Amino acid sequence: MVKTIETPAAEFKSKCLRILDEVHSTGGSVIITKRGKQVAMLVPAPSTKPRLKGLWKDKVTVDGDIRQFNTASDWESNF
């Protein structure tokens, strides 16, 4: 379960980097208050696009030699 915590602005200022790490790792959010009133909300950034390198790992297999192949039989010829 993703939790939301509330913290005063002064505490957020002094523990900012730790709080950012916690939000990133847990996916939770932080409501920042000033004099007891909610003024801002810190939420995790949307996930980034997956890297292309390794995207097809364990999804595609290679059958045969991929460096030397003959496609002549794939084309019709009248010669």
C-alpha positions in Angstrom: 0.0 0.0 0.0 1.4 3.4 -1.0 1.3 5.8 1.9 1.1 9.6 2.1 2.9 11.4 4.9 2.6 15.0 6.0 5.6 17.0 7.0 6.2 20.7 8.0 8.1 22.8 5.5 11.0 23.3 8.0 11.4 19.5 8.4 11.1 19.0 4.7 13.9 21.6 4.1 16.2 19.9 6.6 15.6 16.3 5.3 14.8 17.0 1.7 17.3 14.5 0.1 16.2 11.7 2.4 12.5 12.4 1.7 13.2 12.5 -2.0 14.9 9.1 -1.9 12.0 7.7 0.2 9.4 8.9 -2.3 11.4 7.5 -5.2 11.8 4.1 -3.6 8.4 3.6 -2.1 6.2 5.4 -4.6 4.5 7.2 -1.8 3.8 11.0 -1.6 4.5 13.8 0.9 2.2 16.7 1.7 4.2 19.7 2.8 2.6 22.0 5.3 3.3 25.6 6.4 1.8 26.7 9.7 -0.5 23.6 9.6 -1.9 24.3 6.2 -1.2 22.1 3.2 0.9 24.1 0.6 2.5 21.5 -1.7 2.5 17.8 -2.5 5.6 15.8 -3.6 4.8 12.8 -5.7 7.0 10.3 -7.6 8.0 11.3 -11.2 6.4 9.1 -13.9 8.6 6.2 -14.9 10.9 6.7 -17.9 10.7 4.8 -21.1 12.5 1.5 -21.2 15.9 1.4 -22.8 16.0 -0.3 -26.1 19.2 -2.3 -25.2 18.0 -5.6 -23.8 14.3 -4.9 -24.5 13.9 -8.2 -26.5 16.0 -10.3 -24.1 14.3 -13.7 -23.4 11.5 -12.8 -25.9 13.2 -13.5 -29.3 15.4 -16.5 -30.3 17.7 -16.8 -33.2 17.3 -19.8 -35.4 20.2 -20.5 -37.7 23.1 -18.2 -38.8 22.1 -14.6 -38.8 25.3 -13.4 -40.6 25.0 -15.5 -43.7 21.6 -16.4 -45.0 20.2 -17.0 -48.5 16.9 -15.3 -49.5 16.9 -16.6 -53.1 14.2 -19.1 -52.3 12.0 -16.3 -50.9 11.8 -14.7 -54.4 10.2 -16.0 -57.6 12.3 -15.9 -60.6 11.6 -16.6 -64.3 15.2 -16.8 -65.3 
